[in-house]
Amino acid sequence: MNRTEIVLAVVQCGAQICLARRSRAVATGQGLWSVVTGFVETDTDPVTQAWTEVDEELGLRSPDVRLARRLEPVNLTNPASGKEFLVYPFLFECNATQALVLNWEHDDVQWAEPSRLESADCVGWQFPLVRALLEPESR
C-alpha cells in the first residue's frame, strides 16, 4: 500500500502552542482546530516542507521562528479509510510578539495549552505526537 508522507509542525511560544481552525476550503478536518500540517511535496525533504508549511499557513519564517526539535517519522493509519501515513513531527519555537498571517487553509487562530488538542473540536490524531514533541528530551 502507498503511504502518504506529511509533516506535522507545532509552533510553540512559551507554554502555549498555535492552533488554527481548518477552513471549509480544505479536504479534511473542516472546522477542526489543528497544528500546522502538510503533504511532503515530491523531491522535497520533510524539514524543508515543514518550514514551507509554517510560512504558508501562519506567515512565520526565520528569524521569528526556529526549528527546536524533530522526532523520527511515525506510521499512522486512518481507522475510517484505512489510508496509511508517514508523519514527520517538528517543533518550532517563535517570538511572542510575532503576528500571525493565515492563508486560505484556516479561518481562525489561537494560542492554547497543548492539552486543548484533546478536545472533540480538534484533529484527533495530533495530540499524542504533539505531546511527544513537547516532552523534555531524555539525556
N, C-alpha and C positions, 0 to 999 in steps of 0.2 A: 504494500500500500504506500502511496505517496504521502509524505509528511509535509505540512506547510510550515515554513520557518517564520517565526515572528519575534519581534523584540518587545520587551516589557521594560519601560523606563519610568522609574519612580523619581520624582523631583521632591527633595526634602529641604525644608527651611526650618531650622531649629527642630522642635519635636513634631512638627506638622508636615504632612505631605500634600501635594497638589492633586486634587481630583477634579475632573472635568465631566460634565454631563453630555453623553453622546447624543448627537442631534438626530433628527428624522432622516437626514440625508445619508447616513451610514448603513451598511448592510446588516450589521449585527449589534445587539445590545442597545437599541434605540431607547433613549430616556434614562439609561442607567449611568451611574457615576463610575468613573474608571480612571486608572492612571494612564499614562501615555503608552499606546501600543501601535504596532505597525508591522506590515509584512516586510520581510527581508527581500529587497529587490535583487534580481539576477545580477551576478557579478559584483555584489556589494557585501562587504564584510559586516557582521552584526553590529560592531561598535560604531562604525560609520553610519549605519542605518539608525541606530539609537539616537545619535547626535542629530541626524536629519529630522527624525520624528519630534524630538523635543523642540527644535527650531520651528518646524511647520505647525505643530499643534499648540504651542504655548508662546512662541516668539522668543525663546531663550537661546542664547549662544554664549560661548566663551567670550570674555572672562566672567560674565554674570552667573554662569553655571559651570560646575566642574564635575567630571566623572570621578566618583568616590569609590565605587566598588562594582564588581561584576561577579556573578556566580556561574557555575557550569550550566550548560543548557539542560533543560528539563523536558522530558517527554510527557505530553498530556493528550488525553483522548476525550473528545466531546461525547458525553454519555447519550445525548439525544441523536446525534448524527453519525457517530462512530468515526468522525474525522480525526486524524492524528496530527498533532502539532509538536514542533520542537521550539521551545520558548527560551530565548536568551535574556536573562534578567540583568538589569543595570540600575545602579543607584547614582543619582546626580544630586549635588548639593548646590543651593542657589543663595544669592544675596537677598535678604529680606526686603530690600527696597525696590527690587526689580518688578516692573509692571508686566503683566501677562497679556499676550495678544492671541486670542483664539482664532482658529481657522474654521472652515465650514463643518468640520467633524464634531464640533461641540457647540452647545448653546449657553453654557454657564460654567463657572469655575468656582472652587472654594479651597481654602486651606483647612485641613481636618486632621484629627488624630488618626493614625493608621487603622485603629480598630473600627473606624467608620466603614471600612470596606467589608465588614461582616454583615452590614445591613442588607435587607432584601432589595433595596433600590440600587445596589451596586453589582458590578460584574462579578459573579460568584467565584470564579476560579482564581482570581488575582490575590486574595488575601494571604494564602499560605506562602506564595512567592515573595510578596512584599514583606511579610513578617521575617522570612529568612534573610532578605537583603538588609533589614534593619537590625538584626541580631548582632551583638558585639562579636567581632571576629575572635575565634579562639586562637590563642598563641601556642 
